């Protein structure tokens, strides 16, 4: 009887030992279970939003890079600034025309006024940047009297970025200007710029501006009219080319003086005569 009881106890002990897991295995299993529950809780709490946000960020970052190739051939249907104006409930007038259908006086006037070294820099004019920085730090308390944005930088801003004074936007302009200037010809750059820049409230492009201010197509602009249009570019909301103030008229006269000596410096544009 005693032997039978001993054997039964031994059998029960072996079964108990077989069914009991080591402490380390129990801890590891518990940790895996906790991680699984944690991940499941995150998914339930936040859903797929982190992944969606990351996807949108990638698309936004790649958009100007990809569209630079597209816009090298095709006219932009609209710029970011046009879209912003439309979203805000404001109307726009936009009519794309090729550079051949724009008076050669207009690109000459704009380069003379906005970016005299347009044909020689690669998107960013560091000489102008240095001059503006000197003006900003000369100690007279007035700051720089002009900006250093090239036509390439302004095209990048108008096409892909946003308006207003913002250091983040300015930082983004630099690589975009280099990128666009590398893949586009200078002629294409000025063509896109003249067609998307704002010349009056809601008036975008040389053709719409010429019709709005002078009631004529852009191909018929005179030297004086082109200079007046260039004179309003820094502030097309407050300045008018069609009804110029004394200040705008004076600026236009200075632009005409520059136009008279700029011929050799705009050879990259391949402008037709007369100049």
C-alpha positions in Angstrom: 0.0 0.0 0.0 2.8 2.3 0.8 4.6 1.5 -2.5 1.4 2.4 -4.4 1.1 5.7 -2.6 4.7 6.5 -3.2 4.4 5.8 -6.9 1.2 7.9 -7.1 2.9 10.9 -5.5 6.0 10.5 -7.8 3.7 10.5 -10.8 1.9 13.6 -9.7 5.2 15.4 -9.1 6.4 14.6 -12.6 3.2 15.9 -14.1 3.5 19.1 -12.1 7.1 19.6 -13.2 6.1 19.1 -16.8 3.3 21.6 -16.8 5.2 24.4 -15.0 7.2 26.8 -17.3 10.5 28.4 -16.2 10.2 31.9 -14.7 12.2 33.5 -17.6 9.8 32.1 -20.2 6.8 33.4 -18.3 8.4 36.9 -18.1 9.2 37.0 -21.8 5.7 35.9 -22.8 4.2 38.6 -20.6 6.4 41.3 -22.1 5.4 40.3 -25.7 1.8 40.3 -24.6 2.2 43.8 -23.1 3.8 45.1 -26.3 1.1 43.7 -28.4 -1.6 45.3 -26.2 0.3 48.6 -26.3 0.5 48.6 -30.1 -3.1 47.6 -30.4 -4.0 50.5 -28.1 -2.1 53.0 -30.2 -3.8 51.9 -33.4 -7.2 52.1 -31.7 -6.4 55.6 -30.2 -4.7 57.3 -33.2 -5.8 55.1 -36.1 -3.7 55.4 -39.4 -3.2 59.2 -39.0 0.6 59.2 -38.4 1.1 57.2 -41.6 -1.2 59.5 -43.5 0.5 62.6 -42.2 3.9 61.2 -43.2 2.6 60.4 -46.7 1.2 63.9 -47.1 4.5 65.4 -46.0 6.4 63.3 -48.6 4.0 64.4 -51.3 4.4 68.0 -50.4 8.2 67.7 -50.4 8.3 66.0 -53.8 5.7 68.1 -55.5 7.9 71.0 -56.6 10.7 68.6 -57.5 8.5 66.6 -59.8 6.5 69.6 -61.2 9.7 71.4 -62.1 10.1 68.8 -64.9 6.5 69.2 -65.9 6.5 73.0 -66.0 9.7 72.9 -68.1 7.4 71.9 -71.0 3.8 72.7 -70.0 2.3 76.0 -68.7 1.3 75.9 -65.0 -2.5 75.8 -64.7 -2.2 78.0 -61.7 0.4 79.0 -59.0 0.2 78.5 -55.3 -0.5 82.2 -54.8 -3.4 82.1 -57.3 -4.9 79.1 -55.5 -4.5 80.9 -52.2 -6.4 83.8 -53.6 -9.2 81.6 -55.0 -9.5 79.7 -51.6 -9.9 83.1 -49.9 -12.8 83.8 -52.2 -11.1 86.3 -54.4 -11.2 86.2 -58.2 -8.2 86.1 -60.6 -7.5 86.9 -64.2 -4.8 84.6 -65.7 -4.0 84.1 -69.4 -0.8 82.3 -70.4 1.0 83.5 -73.5 4.4 82.4 -74.8 7.4 84.7 -74.5 7.2 85.2 -78.3 3.8 86.9 -77.7 5.1 89.3 -75.1 6.8 92.5 -76.1 10.6 92.2 -75.7 10.5 95.4 -73.7 8.8 93.7 -70.8 11.4 91.0 -70.0 14.1 93.6 -70.5 12.4 96.0 -68.1 11.8 93.3 -65.5 15.4 92.0 -65.6 16.7 95.6 -65.5 14.6 96.3 -62.4 14.4 93.0 -60.5 17.6 91.0 -61.3 20.3 92.6 -63.3 22.6 89.6 -63.0 19.8 87.2 -64.1 21.8 85.7 -67.0 25.0 85.2 -64.9 23.9 83.6 -61.7 22.6 80.1 -61.1 19.3 81.0 -59.3 20.7 82.9 -56.3 22.7 86.2 -56.6 25.1 86.0 -53.7 26.7 89.3 -54.7 23.3 91.0 -54.1 22.8 89.1 -50.9 26.1 90.4 -49.7 25.2 94.0 -50.6 21.8 93.7 -48.8 23.5 92.2 -45.8 25.9 95.1 -45.6 23.0 97.6 -45.8 21.2 95.7 -43.0 24.2 95.8 -40.7 25.7 99.2 -41.6 24.5 100.7 -38.3 22.3 103.5 -39.6 19.2 101.8 -38.2 17.3 101.9 -41.6 18.0 98.4 -42.7 18.3 97.3 -46.4 16.6 99.5 -49.0 16.0 96.5 -51.3 15.6 92.8 -51.3 17.9 90.2 -52.8 15.3 87.8 -54.4 16.3 86.8 -57.9 13.7 86.2 -60.6 14.4 82.5 -60.0 13.6 82.8 -56.3 10.5 84.8 -57.0 9.3 82.2 -59.5 9.8 79.4 -57.0 7.9 81.4 -54.4 5.0 82.2 -56.7 4.7 78.8 -58.1 5.3 76.5 -55.1 5.4 78.5 -51.8 3.4 81.2 -50.1 3.5 85.0 -49.8 4.5 87.2 -47.0 7.7 87.7 -45.0 8.7 84.4 -43.6 12.2 83.1 -42.9 11.2 79.5 -43.4 9.8 80.3 -46.9 13.0 82.2 -47.7 15.1 79.2 -46.8 13.0 77.0 -49.0 13.3 79.4 -51.9 17.1 78.9 -52.2 17.3 75.2 -53.0 14.2 75.5 -55.2 15.7 78.4 -57.1 18.9 76.4 -57.7 16.9 73.3 -58.7 14.7 75.1 -61.2 17.5 77.2 -62.6 19.5 74.0 -63.2 16.7 72.3 -65.2 15.1 75.3 -67.0 16.7 77.6 -69.5 16.8 81.3 -68.6 14.3 81.9 -71.3 11.9 79.4 -69.8 12.4 80.9 -66.3 11.5 84.5 -67.4 8.6 83.2 -69.5 7.1 81.4 -66.5 7.8 84.4 -64.2 6.1 86.9 -66.5 3.1 84.7 -66.8 2.5 83.9 -63.1 3.5 87.1 -61.3 0.8 89.4 -59.9 0.7 92.8 -61.6 -2.4 94.2 -59.9 -4.9 92.7 -57.3 -5.9 89.4 -58.9 -4.2 90.1 -62.2 -1.7 87.4 -63.1 0.6 87.3 -66.1 1.7 89.7 -68.7 -1.3 89.3 -71.0 -3.9 89.9 -68.3 -1.8 92.9 -66.9 -1.4 94.5 -70.3 -5.2 94.2 -71.0 -6.0 95.5 -67.5 -3.7 98.5 -67.4 -3.4 99.5 -71.1 -6.2 97.8 -72.9 -3.9 96.1 -75.4 -2.2 92.7 -75.8 1.2 92.1 -74.2 2.8 91.9 -77.6 2.1 95.6 -78.2 3.6 97.0 -75.0 5.9 100.0 -75.5 9.1 100.6 -73.7 7.5 103.1 -71.3 4.5 100.7 -70.6 6.9 97.8 -69.9 8.9 100.0 -67.5 5.7 101.0 -65.7 4.7 97.4 -65.3 8.1 96.5 -63.9 7.9 99.5 -61.5 4.8 98.1 -59.8 6.2 94.5 -59.2 7.5 95.1 -55.7 4.0 96.1 -54.6 1.3 95.5 -57.2 -1.5 95.9 -54.7 -0.7 99.5 -54.0 1.0 100.6 -57.2 -0.7 101.0 -60.5 0.9 100.9 -64.0 -2.2 102.2 -65.7 -2.6 105.2 -63.4 1.0 105.7 -62.1 1.8 108.0 -59.2 4.8 110.3 -59.4 6.8 107.8 -57.5 6.0 105.0 -60.0 6.7 107.3 -62.9 10.1 108.2 -61.5 10.9 104.5 -60.9 9.9 103.7 -64.5 12.2 106.4 -65.8 15.1 104.9 -63.9 14.2 101.5 -65.3 14.2 102.9 -68.9 17.7 104.3 -68.3 18.9 100.8 -67.2 17.1 99.2 -70.2 19.1 101.3 -72.5 22.4 99.7 -71.4 21.2 96.2 -70.5 21.2 94.7 -74.0 24.4 92.7 -73.7 23.4 91.4 -70.3 20.2 89.8 -71.4 21.6 87.8 -74.3 20.5 84.5 -72.5 16.9 85.4 -73.1 17.1 85.4 -76.9 14.8 88.4 -77.2 13.7 89.5 -80.6 14.3 93.0 -81.8 13.6 95.8 -81.3 15.3 96.5 -78.0 
